[in-house]
Every structure is written in structure tokens, then in C-alpha cells.
């Protein structure tokens, strides 16, 4: 169950207020599973370690967001902007990343098992140690010719 107080705070002046709150409450578990944050402006937000399983983040701006070790199982990230985001060691099993912009994102050690990456832009993304199949990669856009 999502934490309503955390969700309300996240929807405020996002990067500044949220990141300050995270610094003041470093041990607090972030529980945002199942929330609807579609089209939300979450650029540069610290969501490290957050549980965003089943969340709707479609078309959200998550550019340069910190999602290190976040749990995004079956999350909808279709069409999301994740350029330069830190998704290292994130759990993205069965997540929908179709048409997402992951240019320059850090996906090192991320679990992308059964994730939908059709037409996702992975130019310059760091995939070292990521669990992603060659078949998945063949469906993504990985060439710099997309510029």
C-alpha cells in the first residue's frame, strides 16, 4: 500500500522539497507501490531504494533521477524520460519501458528480466552486469543514429 503522505510530498515542489525530506529522513522506507505518477515532473528526484512496484510512471519526467536499487517490478514506465537517470541495481522485472528514453542512463546491475524495452532509447546507457537478453536489446533503439 502506498504511503499517502510520501505521495503528497512528492507531488509538491518536487526535486527541492522531496530531496530535502529524504536527507532529513534517511532511514525511512519509501513505499509508493501502485501509485499513479503518470506525466509527473520527477526530474532529479531521489527515489533510491523506493518501492515503486506496479506504479504508473508513464510519460513521467525522471531525467537524472536517482532510482538506484529502486524496486519497479511491473511498473509502467512507457514513454518516460529517464535520460541520465541512475537505475543501477534497480529491479525492473516485467516493467514496461517501451518507448522510454534511457539515453545515458546507468542500468549497471539492473534486473530487466522480462521487461518490455521495445523502441526504448538506450544510446550510451551503461548496461554492465544488467540482466537483459540479446532479444530484448534487439527490440530497443541502441544506435546513435537516432539523434
MDTraj code that builds the backbone (N, CA, C; nanometers):
import mdtraj as md
import numpy as np

residues = "UNK UNK UNK UNK UNK UNK UNK UNK UNK UNK UNK UNK UNK UNK UNK UNK UNK UNK UNK UNK UNK UNK UNK UNK UNK UNK UNK UNK UNK UNK UNK UNK UNK UNK UNK UNK UNK UNK UNK UNK UNK UNK UNK UNK UNK UNK UNK UNK UNK UNK UNK UNK UNK UNK UNK UNK UNK UNK UNK UNK UNK UNK UNK UNK UNK UNK UNK UNK UNK UNK UNK UNK UNK UNK UNK UNK UNK UNK UNK UNK UNK UNK UNK UNK UNK UNK UNK UNK UNK UNK UNK UNK UNK UNK UNK UNK UNK UNK UNK UNK UNK UNK UNK UNK UNK UNK UNK UNK UNK UNK UNK UNK UNK UNK UNK UNK UNK UNK UNK UNK UNK UNK UNK UNK UNK UNK UNK UNK UNK UNK UNK UNK UNK UNK UNK UNK UNK UNK UNK UNK UNK UNK UNK UNK UNK UNK UNK".split()
xyz = np.array([
    [0.0852, -0.1179, 0.0000],
    [0.0000, 0.0000, 0.0000],
    [0.0892, 0.1234, 0.0000],
    [0.0583, 0.2157, -0.0849],
    [0.1365, 0.3391, -0.0959],
    [0.1180, 0.4253, 0.0279],
    [0.2214, 0.4985, 0.0622],
    [0.2171, 0.5916, 0.1740],
    [0.1666, 0.7257, 0.1203],
    [0.0465, 0.7674, 0.1615],
    [-0.0165, 0.8884, 0.1082],
    [0.0634, 1.0137, 0.1415],
    [0.1207, 1.0213, 0.2605],
    [0.2000, 1.1382, 0.2987],
    [0.3212, 1.1533, 0.2061],
    [0.3875, 1.0421, 0.1766],
    [0.5019, 1.0462, 0.0861],
    [0.4576, 1.0866, -0.0540],
    [0.3440, 1.0343, -0.0989],
    [0.2930, 1.0684, -0.2314],
    [0.2592, 1.2169, -0.2401],
    [0.1935, 1.2719, -0.1381],
    [0.1589, 1.4145, -0.1373],
    [0.2841, 1.5011, -0.1431],
    [0.3864, 1.4650, -0.0656],
    [0.5113, 1.5412, -0.0644],
    [0.5793, 1.5361, -0.2010],
    [0.5768, 1.4192, -0.2622],
    [0.6409, 1.4023, -0.3920],
    [0.5759, 1.4898, -0.4987],
    [0.4474, 1.5158, -0.4860],
    [0.3756, 1.5962, -0.5852],
    [0.3926, 1.7467, -0.5636],
    [0.4566, 1.7871, -0.4535],
    [0.4812, 1.9293, -0.4289],
    [0.5968, 1.9771, -0.5156],
    [0.6681, 2.0767, -0.4694],
    [0.7841, 2.1274, -0.5429],
    [0.8897, 2.0186, -0.5400],
    [0.8747, 1.9327, -0.6323],
    [0.9350, 1.8017, -0.6316],
    [1.0802, 1.7935, -0.5898],
    [1.1710, 1.8270, -0.6765],
    [1.3120, 1.7991, -0.6501],
    [1.3599, 1.8604, -0.5200],
    [1.3296, 1.9858, -0.4963],
    [1.3803, 2.0534, -0.3772],
    [1.3185, 1.9986, -0.2494],
    [1.1862, 2.0017, -0.2391],
    [1.1179, 1.9586, -0.1167],
    [1.1408, 1.8103, -0.0887],
    [1.1239, 1.7279, -0.1914],
    [1.1384, 1.5836, -0.1731],
    [1.2803, 1.5466, -0.1332],
    [1.3791, 1.5968, -0.2057],
    [1.5176, 1.5607, -0.1765],
    [1.5594, 1.6093, -0.0384],
    [1.5101, 1.7246, 0.0037],
    [1.5392, 1.7740, 0.1385],
    [1.4774, 1.6802, 0.2426],
    [1.3549, 1.6385, 0.2189],
    [1.2881, 1.5467, 0.3109],
    [1.3644, 1.4148, 0.3184],
    [1.4121, 1.3645, 0.2037],
    [1.4886, 1.2399, 0.2032],
    [1.6157, 1.2531, 0.2860],
    [1.6826, 1.3688, 0.2764],
    [1.8040, 1.3911, 0.3554],
    [1.7726, 1.3938, 0.5045],
    [1.6584, 1.4482, 0.5410],
    [1.6190, 1.4576, 0.6818],
    [1.5671, 1.3251, 0.7371],
    [1.5273, 1.2331, 0.6509],
    [1.4708, 1.1040, 0.6914],
    [1.5401, 0.9903, 0.6160],
    [1.6710, 0.9751, 0.6347],
    [1.7467, 0.8797, 0.5531],
    [1.7067, 0.7332, 0.5711],
    [1.6529, 0.6952, 0.6843],
    [1.6192, 0.5549, 0.7072],
    [1.4751, 0.5196, 0.6764],
    [1.3971, 0.6149, 0.6292],
    [1.2555, 0.5911, 0.6036],
    [1.2355, 0.5133, 0.4738],
    [1.1604, 0.4042, 0.4835],
    [1.1284, 0.3258, 0.3639],
    [1.0315, 0.4051, 0.2767],
    [1.0590, 0.4099, 0.1484],
    [0.9735, 0.4817, 0.0542],
    [0.8813, 0.3800, -0.0122],
    [0.7540, 0.3880, 0.0204],
    [0.6547, 0.2927, -0.0283],
    [0.5551, 0.3636, -0.1184],
    [0.5780, 0.3525, -0.2478],
    [0.4928, 0.4176, -0.3472],
    [0.4406, 0.3153, -0.4479],
    [0.4254, 0.1920, -0.4022],
    [0.3797, 0.0878, -0.4926],
    [0.2350, 0.1132, -0.5359],
    [0.2125, 0.0993, -0.6655],
    [0.0792, 0.1139, -0.7214],
    [0.0313, 0.2568, -0.7427],
    [0.1142, 0.3571, -0.7167],
    [0.0700, 0.4965, -0.7307],
    [0.0649, 0.5384, -0.8779],
    [-0.0147, 0.6397, -0.9059],
    [-0.0234, 0.6961, -1.0404],
    [0.0550, 0.8259, -1.0439],
    [0.1725, 0.8210, -1.1043],
    [0.2567, 0.9389, -1.1229],
    [0.2794, 0.9622, -1.2723],
    [0.1823, 0.9226, -1.3521],
    [0.1954, 0.9413, -1.4965],
    [0.2071, 1.0899, -1.5275],
    [0.2985, 1.1207, -1.6171],
    [0.3263, 1.2574, -1.6626],
    [0.3776, 1.3506, -1.5523],
    [0.4174, 1.2953, -1.4390],
    [0.4692, 1.3770, -1.3281],
    [0.6085, 1.4300, -1.3601],
    [0.6403, 1.5456, -1.3055],
    [0.7728, 1.6056, -1.3208],
    [0.8581, 1.5609, -1.2028],
    [0.9387, 1.4583, -1.2239],
    [1.0201, 1.3996, -1.1175],
    [1.1689, 1.4041, -1.1517],
    [1.2068, 1.4957, -1.2386],
    [1.3465, 1.5087, -1.2758],
    [1.4330, 1.5397, -1.1551],
    [1.5462, 1.4714, -1.1444],
    [1.6467, 1.4896, -1.0394],
    [1.5984, 1.4504, -0.8994],
    [1.4879, 1.3792, -0.8900],
    [1.4342, 1.3370, -0.7608],
    [1.5093, 1.2144, -0.7098],
    [1.5307, 1.2092, -0.5784],
    [1.5972, 1.0963, -0.5147],
    [1.4930, 0.9923, -0.4749],
    [1.4823, 0.8874, -0.5550],
    [1.3927, 0.7760, -0.5261],
    [1.4736, 0.6483, -0.5038],
    [1.5964, 0.6641, -0.4603],
    [1.6837, 0.5491, -0.4365],
    [1.6185, 0.4543, -0.3364],
    [1.6143, 0.3272, -0.3723],
    [1.5606, 0.2249, -0.2843],
    [1.4099, 0.2251, -0.2697],
    [1.3401, 0.3117, -0.3406],
    [1.1943, 0.3217, -0.3274],
    [1.1254, 0.1986, -0.3853],
    [1.0123, 0.1621, -0.3259],
    [0.9281, 0.0567, -0.3807],
    [0.8232, 0.1228, -0.4691],
    [0.8418, 0.1096, -0.5988],
    [0.7500, 0.1649, -0.6984],
    [0.6885, 0.0522, -0.7812],
    [0.6783, -0.0653, -0.7216],
    [0.6186, -0.1781, -0.7919],
    [0.4767, -0.1433, -0.8342],
    [0.4421, -0.1805, -0.9548],
    [0.3084, -0.1593, -1.0111],
    [0.2713, -0.0114, -1.0256],
    [0.3653, 0.0793, -1.0080],
    [0.3368, 0.2227, -1.0211],
    [0.3206, 0.2599, -1.1680],
    [0.2393, 0.3616, -1.1928],
    [0.2225, 0.4153, -1.3276],
    [0.3074, 0.5407, -1.3389],
    [0.4192, 0.5287, -1.4079],
    [0.5110, 0.6398, -1.4317],
    [0.5187, 0.6695, -1.5816],
    [0.4150, 0.6331, -1.6534],
    [0.4164, 0.6542, -1.7981],
    [0.4274, 0.8027, -1.8300],
    [0.5134, 0.8322, -1.9258],
    [0.5384, 0.9682, -1.9740],
    [0.5854, 1.0642, -1.8637],
    [0.6335, 1.0117, -1.7532],
    [0.6866, 1.0963, -1.6447],
    [0.8263, 1.1457, -1.6807],
    [0.8613, 1.2631, -1.6302],
    [0.9962, 1.3176, -1.6457],
    [1.0783, 1.2709, -1.5267],
    [1.1671, 1.1759, -1.5513],
    [1.2569, 1.1224, -1.4494],
    [1.4022, 1.1436, -1.4914],
    [1.4259, 1.2433, -1.5760],
    [1.5617, 1.2721, -1.6204],
    [1.6518, 1.2988, -1.5002],
    [1.7646, 1.2311, -1.4975],
    [1.8662, 1.2463, -1.3926],
    [1.8137, 1.2122, -1.2528],
    [1.7060, 1.1363, -1.2445],
    [1.6538, 1.0922, -1.1146],
    [1.7437, 0.9823, -1.0583],
    [1.7455, 0.9711, -0.9259],
    [1.8203, 0.8654, -0.8590],
    [1.7228, 0.7535, -0.8246],
    [1.7292, 0.6455, -0.9013],
    [1.6464, 0.5274, -0.8792],
    [1.7351, 0.4074, -0.8466],
    [1.8527, 0.4340, -0.7923],
    [1.9458, 0.3291, -0.7537],
    [1.8765, 0.2335, -0.6570],
    [1.8807, 0.1044, -0.6903],
    [1.8233, -0.0021, -0.6072],
    [1.6721, 0.0111, -0.5852],
    [1.6058, 0.0896, -0.6680],
    [1.4596, 0.1010, -0.6588],
    [1.3955, -0.0286, -0.7081],
    [1.2780, -0.0576, -0.6554],
    [1.2019, -0.1751, -0.6967],
    [1.0877, -0.1267, -0.7852],
    [1.0956, -0.1631, -0.9124],
    [0.9992, -0.1180, -1.0129],
    [0.9360, -0.2383, -1.0831],
    [0.9084, -0.3432, -1.0067],
    [0.8502, -0.4641, -1.0633],
    [0.7140, -0.4307, -1.1236],
    [0.6979, -0.4653, -1.2506],
    [0.5740, -0.4448, -1.3266],
    [0.5278, -0.2991, -1.3288],
    [0.6204, -0.2071, -1.3118],
    [0.5873, -0.0643, -1.3208],
    [0.5688, -0.0253, -1.4670],
    [0.4841, 0.0736, -1.4899],
    [0.4616, 0.1259, -1.6245],
    [0.5466, 0.2507, -1.6425],
    [0.6542, 0.2373, -1.7183],
    [0.7446, 0.3479, -1.7490],
    [0.7423, 0.3776, -1.8991],
    [0.6351, 0.3394, -1.9652],
    [0.6282, 0.3594, -2.1100],
    [0.6327, 0.5080, -2.1432],
    [0.7175, 0.5418, -2.2367],
    [0.7311, 0.6804, -2.2796],
    [0.7929, 0.7735, -2.1771],
    [0.8449, 0.7196, -2.0677],
    [0.9055, 0.8031, -1.9628],
    [1.0401, 0.8580, -2.0084],
    [1.0738, 0.9740, -1.9582],
    [1.2034, 1.0369, -1.9843],
    [1.2967, 1.0007, -1.8687],
    [1.3961, 0.9177, -1.8964],
    [1.4899, 0.8690, -1.7951],
    [1.6346, 0.8959, -1.8354],
    [1.6563, 0.9957, -1.9196],
    [1.7918, 1.0265, -1.9652],
    [1.8803, 1.0616, -1.8461],
    [1.9947, 0.9972, -1.8385],
    [2.0902, 1.0251, -1.7320],
    [2.0477, 0.9772, -1.5946],
    [1.9402, 0.9007, -1.5862],
    [1.8923, 0.8518, -1.4565],
    [1.9834, 0.7414, -1.4037],
    [1.9904, 0.7300, -1.2719],
    [2.0659, 0.6227, -1.2070],
    [1.9686, 0.5116, -1.1715],
    [1.9693, 0.4063, -1.2516],
    [1.8866, 0.2882, -1.2283],
    [1.9751, 0.1688, -1.1939],
    [2.0954, 0.1963, -1.1454],
    [2.1866, 0.0872, -1.1137],
    [2.1262, -0.0009, -1.0045],
    [2.1345, -0.1297, -1.0279],
    [2.0842, -0.2327, -0.9365],
    [1.9346, -0.2210, -0.9086],
    [1.8623, -0.1509, -0.9942],
    [1.7167, -0.1431, -0.9812],
    [1.6552, -0.2753, -1.0264],
    [1.5398, -0.3074, -0.9706],
    [1.4668, -0.4280, -1.0080],
    [1.3514, -0.3849, -1.0985],
    [1.3667, -0.4145, -1.2266],
    [1.2702, -0.3728, -1.3288],
    [1.2047, -0.4945, -1.3943],
    [1.1912, -0.6030, -1.3191],
    [1.1309, -0.7246, -1.3740],
    [0.9894, -0.6967, -1.4245],
    [0.9658, -0.7355, -1.5489],
    [0.8351, -0.7220, -1.6137],
    [0.7861, -0.5774, -1.6217],
    [0.8758, -0.4821, -1.6096],
    [0.8377, -0.3407, -1.6226],
    [0.8156, -0.3073, -1.7698],
    [0.7295, -0.2103, -1.7946],
    [0.7044, -0.1622, -1.9303],
    [0.7885, -0.0378, -1.9532],
    [0.8963, -0.0540, -2.0283],
    [0.9854, 0.0563, -2.0633],
    [0.9740, 0.0893, -2.2122],
    [0.8666, 0.0464, -2.2744],
    [0.8514, 0.0699, -2.4180],
    [0.8512, 0.2195, -2.4477],
    [0.9284, 0.2555, -2.5477],
    [0.9414, 0.3937, -2.5938],
    [0.9962, 0.4903, -2.4880],
    [1.0556, 0.4369, -2.3821],
    [1.1180, 0.5226, -2.2799],
    [1.2520, 0.5744, -2.3315],
    [1.2901, 0.6914, -2.2862],
    [1.4196, 0.7498, -2.3215],
    [1.5166, 0.7225, -2.2072],
    [1.6080, 0.6286, -2.2295],
    [1.7073, 0.5892, -2.1298],
    [1.8478, 0.6276, -2.1757],
    [1.8576, 0.7297, -2.2590],
    [1.9887, 0.7720, -2.3092],
    [2.0797, 0.8108, -2.1935],
    [2.1954, 0.7480, -2.1900],
    [2.2938, 0.7804, -2.0880],
    [2.2561, 0.7359, -1.9478],
    [2.1516, 0.6551, -1.9349],
    [2.1104, 0.6071, -1.8024],
    [2.2078, 0.5004, -1.7527],
    [2.2210, 0.4908, -1.6211],
    [2.3049, 0.3886, -1.5591],
    [2.2153, 0.2720, -1.5195],
    [2.2253, 0.1623, -1.5937],
    [2.1480, 0.0413, -1.5669],
    [2.2400, -0.0723, -1.5220],
    [2.3588, -0.0389, -1.4746],
    [2.4547, -0.1407, -1.4316],
    [2.3929, -0.2261, -1.3212],
    [2.3965, -0.3563, -1.3401],
    [2.3462, -0.4486, -1.2397],
    [2.1951, -0.4522, -1.2267],
    [2.1232, -0.3811, -1.3126],
    [1.9766, -0.3781, -1.3045],
    [1.9181, -0.5107, -1.3527],
    [1.8056, -0.5484, -1.2946],
    [1.7340, -0.6696, -1.3344],
    [1.6203, -0.6297, -1.4280],
    [1.6404, -0.6544, -1.5566],
    [1.5412, -0.6219, -1.6592],
    [1.4740, -0.7488, -1.7122],
    [1.4683, -0.8523, -1.6294],
    [1.4078, -0.9787, -1.6710],
    [1.2645, -0.9564, -1.7178],
    [1.2375, -1.0000, -1.8386],
    [1.1041, -0.9895, -1.8989],
    [1.0506, -0.8469, -1.9083],
    [1.1368, -0.7482, -1.9006],
    [1.0935, -0.6087, -1.9174],
    [1.0683, -0.5821, -2.0656],
    [0.9706, -0.4994, -2.0935],
    [0.9383, -0.4607, -2.2305],
    [1.0197, -0.3365, -2.2650],
    [1.1188, -0.3525, -2.3506],
    [1.2038, -0.2398, -2.3907],
    [1.1870, -0.2067, -2.5397],
    [1.0733, -0.2463, -2.5969],
    [1.0503, -0.2165, -2.7386],
    [1.0571, -0.0665, -2.7641],
    [1.1407, -0.0302, -2.8601],
    [1.1581, 0.1093, -2.9019],
    [1.2118, 0.2010, -2.7914],
    [1.2619, 0.1439, -2.6829],
    [1.3258, 0.2258, -2.5788],
    [1.4604, 0.2737, -2.6315],
    [1.4960, 0.3957, -2.6010],
    [1.6242, 0.4512, -2.6444],
    [1.7289, 0.4211, -2.5376],
    [1.8273, 0.3426, -2.5770],
    [1.9334, 0.3012, -2.4851],
    [2.0698, 0.3534, -2.5277],
    [2.0730, 0.4568, -2.6112],
    [2.2001, 0.5141, -2.6550],
    [2.2835, 0.5527, -2.5328],
    [2.4060, 0.5123, -2.5317],
    [2.5030, 0.5475, -2.4278],
    [2.4621, 0.5026, -2.2868],
    [2.3639, 0.4148, -2.2774],
    [2.3249, 0.3624, -2.1461],
    [2.4309, 0.2629, -2.0986],
    [2.4572, 0.2629, -1.9697],
    [2.5513, 0.1688, -1.9096],
    [2.4737, 0.0439, -1.8709],
    [2.5072, -0.0686, -1.9346],
    [2.4348, -0.1939, -1.9132],
    [2.5226, -0.3025, -1.8514],
    [2.6393, -0.2666, -1.8024],
    [2.7324, -0.3647, -1.7469],
    [2.6674, -0.4414, -1.6316],
    [2.6625, -0.5733, -1.6462],
    [2.6068, -0.6587, -1.5420],
    [2.4555, -0.6586, -1.5348],
    [2.3892, -0.5899, -1.6265],
    [2.2425, -0.5868, -1.6266],
    [2.1877, -0.7199, -1.6770],
    [2.0763, -0.7614, -1.6213],
    [2.0088, -0.8818, -1.6678],
    [1.9124, -0.8415, -1.7788],
    [1.9607, -0.8513, -1.9016],
    [1.8827, -0.8174, -2.0202],
    [1.9284, -0.9101, -2.1313],
    [1.8354, -0.9609, -2.2079],
    [1.8693, -1.0578, -2.3116],
    [1.9018, -0.9887, -2.4437],
    [1.9775, -1.0587, -2.5296],
    [2.0022, -1.0048, -2.6632],
    [1.8712, -0.9789, -2.7392],
    [1.7721, -1.0638, -2.7169],
    [1.6422, -1.0439, -2.7825],
    [1.5786, -0.9116, -2.7383],
    [1.5848, -0.8829, -2.6095],
    [1.5319, -0.7549, -2.5615],
    [1.6065, -0.6395, -2.6274],
    [1.7394, -0.6485, -2.6288],
    [1.8200, -0.5410, -2.6872],
    [1.7899, -0.5208, -2.8353],
    [1.7555, -0.6288, -2.9040],
    [1.7254, -0.6163, -3.0471],
    [1.5965, -0.5378, -3.0710],
    [1.5127, -0.5272, -2.9710],
    [1.3868, -0.4534, -2.9838],
    [1.4006, -0.3075, -2.9421],
    [1.5121, -0.2753, -2.8775],
    [1.5356, -0.1382, -2.8307],
    [1.6090, -0.0591, -2.9375],
    [1.6182, 0.0693, -2.9166],
    [1.6932, 0.1567, -3.0072],
    [1.8248, 0.1891, -2.9377],
    [1.9328, 0.1328, -2.9902],
    [2.0615, 0.1494, -2.9236],
    [2.1642, 0.2242, -3.0068],
    [2.1333, 0.2576, -3.1278],
    [2.2303, 0.3253, -3.2131],
    [2.2238, 0.4757, -3.2004],
    [2.3382, 0.5405, -3.2139],
    [2.3429, 0.6865, -3.2072],
    [2.2820, 0.7502, -3.3314],
    [2.2427, 0.6670, -3.4294],
    [2.1806, 0.7222, -3.5497],
    [2.0395, 0.7739, -3.5223],
    [1.9898, 0.7544, -3.4010],
    [1.8580, 0.8055, -3.3647],
    [1.8615, 0.9523, -3.3281],
    [1.9799, 1.0116, -3.3212],
    [1.9929, 1.1509, -3.2785],
    [1.9271, 1.2462, -3.3754],
])
top = md.Topology()
chain = top.add_chain()
for i, resn in enumerate(residues, 1):
    res = top.add_residue(resn, chain, resSeq=i)
    for name in ("N", "CA", "C"):
        top.add_atom(name, md.element.get_by_symbol(name[0]), res)
traj = md.Trajectory(xyz[None], top)
